[in-house]
Amino acid sequence: MDQQLASALQRLDAILKPGLTEEALNDALVEVFQHAEQADPESRDRALAHLAKHVATIPLGPASFLAVGCGALVEVGANPSPHCHPSSPAPVRH
């Protein structure tokens, strides 16, 4: 994976904890997106997989930011197909 993108994802992982602010999450996602734009297709796909795995494991508010981040990665060329499984819907959190 592209090293700058991998580092941005590591920084994102480090802030995904209770007390996370929208501003911090947004800043981290902007950094991921900026590096993803310059990364190779495989790195973008891996970044998308990385974000997608967190969407179902964190509270709804931050998860919605990550979902938008996933969409942004698709817009710059990440392949969404491996993450779309109509036969196994995502869990619903209340």
C-alpha positions, 0 to 999 in steps of 0.5 A: 500500500502507498506509504503516505496513505497507510500512515494517514489510515493509521492516524485515523485509527488512532483517533477512533475512540470515545470522545472523538470530535467531528472536526478531528474525524473530518481532518483525518478523513481529508488527509486520507482522501488527499493521499488516496487521490495520489495513490495507486488503484490497489492502495485506494481499494485497500483504504476503502476496505479499511474504512468499510470495516470500521463503519459497522463497529463504531457509533452511528455518528462517526460511522456516517463520516466514514461512510462518506469517506468510503464514497469519496474513495469510490469517486477517486477510483476505489472499487466498491464491488467487494464491499457490496454484498446484497445477500448479507445486509449490514447490521442495523444499530439503534 
